[in-house]
Amino acid sequence: VAGADWWRGAVIYQVYPRSFQDTDANGLGDIKGITRRLPHIAALGVDAIWLAPFFTSPMADMGYDVADYCDVDPIFGTLADFDEMMTAAHALGLKVIIDQVISHTSDRHPWFVESRASRDNPKADWYVWADPKPDGTAPNNWLSIFGGPGWEWDGVRRQYYQHNFLTSQPDLNFHNGEVQDAVLAAVKFWLDRGVDGFRLDTVNYYFCDKKLRDNPPAVIATGGLDAPESNPYGMQNHLHDKTQPENIGFLKRFRALLDQYEARTTVGEVGDGARSLQTVAAYTSGGDKLHMCYTFDLLGPDFTPKHFRRCVSDFQENVTDGWVCWAFSNHDVNRHVSRFAETEDEQPRVAKLAISLLSTLRGSICLYQGEELGLPEAQLAFEDLRDPYGIRFWPAFKGRDGCRTPMPWEASRVHAGFTTAEKSWLPVPYQHAALAVDKQEADRNSVLHHYRETLAFRKQHAALLDGDMTFLDTKENVLAFTRKKGSETLFFVFNLSRKPVKLALPRGTKVVKTVPMPGFETANASEMVTLQALDVFCGQVA
Ligand code: TEU
């Protein structure tokens, strides 16, 4: 899709700067490293990159705790490095999307330093401050996602402040118009620099209930991803601490600013449990708020036709006038090859099948660095951990470092070519070195080549980008659907099981031509489709 609508159906590659490529031998990736490795990303055939936060930060939450929205943290480089990276990306035809973490700041952000200094300074109301209950306890029962209460006592103001995440990530008070103005000014700073879009961290957390009412206890299982049992977060229905109606007005302001520029986009992260569908629909409808949103639906362990069908059709039915972005992996969850594969041997096959499936869904897609190599989740020792979330809940929950280990570039070099420093911030597992980019370049059957071919296949078929999607009822345990645009209707069958399957074509479905899917043998289909374990069939139907 060209022009202003380039994001519709786009493939976005997520870079985690800390772990992509180090160029100054400090054991941490940097922006110059991204520039150096842009050709690798471009060769995949993606449309855009999304950079996880690289802003000035004490790094308590690896950069999701911003202390200056308008500068680059010295460990990553300088603004000049960023500009150079963006120019190089654009020259390769890649759009650049950056992360905006505006729901909260770092406690070292000058706004918070000022806000906490007294109850009557100009920024006194920029964060969510509240008096204790008469017995001295927190204002209400809200919880932090990273464990414990969602409030922290401040001895100077003698008040509590709200934090959805770490105590060092105080939440901004979006009810205050000056706060909205200030974050929009930061957004404008990057628009003027030429970025093509924003990934909006925790976009449904911006506003909390003005009256600070208690959350009711959870009535539904959260189905919560990899949330540890020991995390009290799942005990509440988050009726009042997130997803407040006032956010709609702010998202409209955000969009109005973006629309002063050409061809920019937004992708909001919506983690809203059972309400996610409704929230995504509300945030992306009407063309005057967000362009797209993504949820956590496909980030869990479920690799069954039933699950995929339910998620995708739920979105189709509810998000009629909006747009969804799908992902199997990101920097917060176990890598999907480890979640979906039952044995180590089948990991490459599962990696190939998963990207084939993702590429045929209706929506845009986000890839996470390293998945194009089929990297499994890294198994780390407690001593290696850097993620505060994992450190707190170990061993019930091992945190998010296992998906954040550095990219393996060259198999035979130390730290697989990620850094020349003696120590890398997280180790590169030896299993990952064997999957390094240079090894996979040399192997025509590698997961890496499969990604390139599959993304090219998606580009060749307009029906895959934004065509209609219809699921077919079959007796067999497979995922079968058509994608249709104009005169082209493609029929797909995915066998996600470990048993061969013979599928009688649904009544009225006539395959006029089989279409070879990269990496999979073309099955024959006259009246029957025969699929091996973990196999896919594609045909053109009349
Ligand atoms: O994540 C939001 C979020 O809800 C996650 O905490 C998620 O539930 C958890 O990581 C699952 O393991 C965003 C960022 O993606 C994450 O890296 C940040 O830590 C978080 O916001 C706070 O900014």
Boltz pocket constraint, residues with backbone or C-beta under 6 A from the ligand:
constraints:
  - pocket:
      binder: B
      contacts: [[A, 61], [A, 64], [A, 65], [A, 101], [A, 145], [A, 165], [A, 201], [A, 202], [A, 225], [A, 226], [A, 227], [A, 271], [A, 331], [A, 332], [A, 333], [A, 400]]
      max_distance: 6.0
